[in-house]
């Protein structure tokens, strides 16, 4: 079994056939606030991004893996998980996750994908720490990361302007003391 394969989830590299999914996801304005996006992405930009995704994380400073459901029933690509702001000298990276459709949420898939990426990050990439930023109101995401021992280490007050007003954001960290 691969380090990127779990019971119901496999994390895999981007493929050219993923462009339609990425186009839909990246242009869904309902999730722009999570990714700090304010403009849509063109298909051309996403095709180039996929074409360049073979570049090593040490050079690109980021890695996107697609989350494939491989459990009972029909296989399906249900989301993506990213390492970003990769700093090889300091052995750290940010982590972000998207399970796109509500029907796939609250079924343990994000948890399984996160566990796989944490293991990959600490054993293969030999990182010392992972971090993430989560809106203070996003209790579900906070619980997900806390389940894997991420700790809230800071709060950025009124950090993000949204249609509902200013939102504060937590920083969470997971430190691998064995590195």
FENJO-V484785 format. One record per pair of residues at least 12 apart in sequence whose ideal C-beta (glycine too) atoms are under 7 Angstrom apart, sorted by sequence separation. I is the first residue (numbers start at 1). J is the second residue. If there is no record, write none. Layout:
((I	J) (I	J))
//
This chain:
((67	79) (83	95) (84	96) (118	130) (156	168) (27	40) (67	80) (82	95) (97	110) (132	145) (155	168) (156	169) (27	41) (66	80) (67	81) (82	96) (26	41) (65	80) (155	170) (64	80) (65	81) (81	97) (97	113) (97	114) (154	171) (64	82) (79	97) (80	98) (132	150) (152	170) (153	171) (63	82) (79	98) (136	155) (153	172) (23	43) (26	46) (62	82) (63	83) (79	99) (152	172) (153	173) (62	83) (78	99) (79	100) (151	172) (62	84) (78	100) (95	117) (150	172) (151	173) (23	46) (78	101) (150	173) (19	43) (22	46) (61	85) (62	86) (150	174) (61	86) (149	174) (57	83) (78	104) (148	174) (19	46) (145	172) (19	47) (93	121) (142	170) (57	86) (58	88) (114	144) (118	148) (137	167) (19	50) (78	109) (136	167) (18	50) (81	113) (135	167) (136	168) (111	144) (115	148) (136	169) (16	50) (93	127) (110	144) (114	148) (135	169) (136	170) (91	126) (92	127) (95	130) (134	169) (14	50) (81	117) (91	127) (92	128) (96	132) (111	147) (133	169) (134	170) (91	128) (92	129) (93	130) (94	131) (95	132) (83	121) (92	130) (94	132) (133	171) (134	172) (14	53) (92	131) (13	53) (69	109) (131	171) (132	172) (131	172) (67	109) (131	173) (129	173) (130	174) (129	174) (67	113) (129	175) (128	175) (129	176) (18	66) (128	176) (127	176) (14	64) (128	179) (13	65) (14	66) (127	179) (12	65) (126	179) (11	65) (12	66) (122	176) (11	67) (12	68) (21	77) (118	174) (122	179) (9	67) (10	68) (9	68) (9	69) (10	70) (8	69) (9	70) (8	70) (8	71) (7	71) (31	98) (11	81) (25	98) (25	100) (91	179) (9	109) (8	109) (11	113) (9	112) (8	112) (9	113) (7	112) (11	116) (6	112) (11	117) (9	116) (6	116) (4	116) (3	119) (4	120) (3	120) (3	123) (3	124) (33	160) (33	162))
//
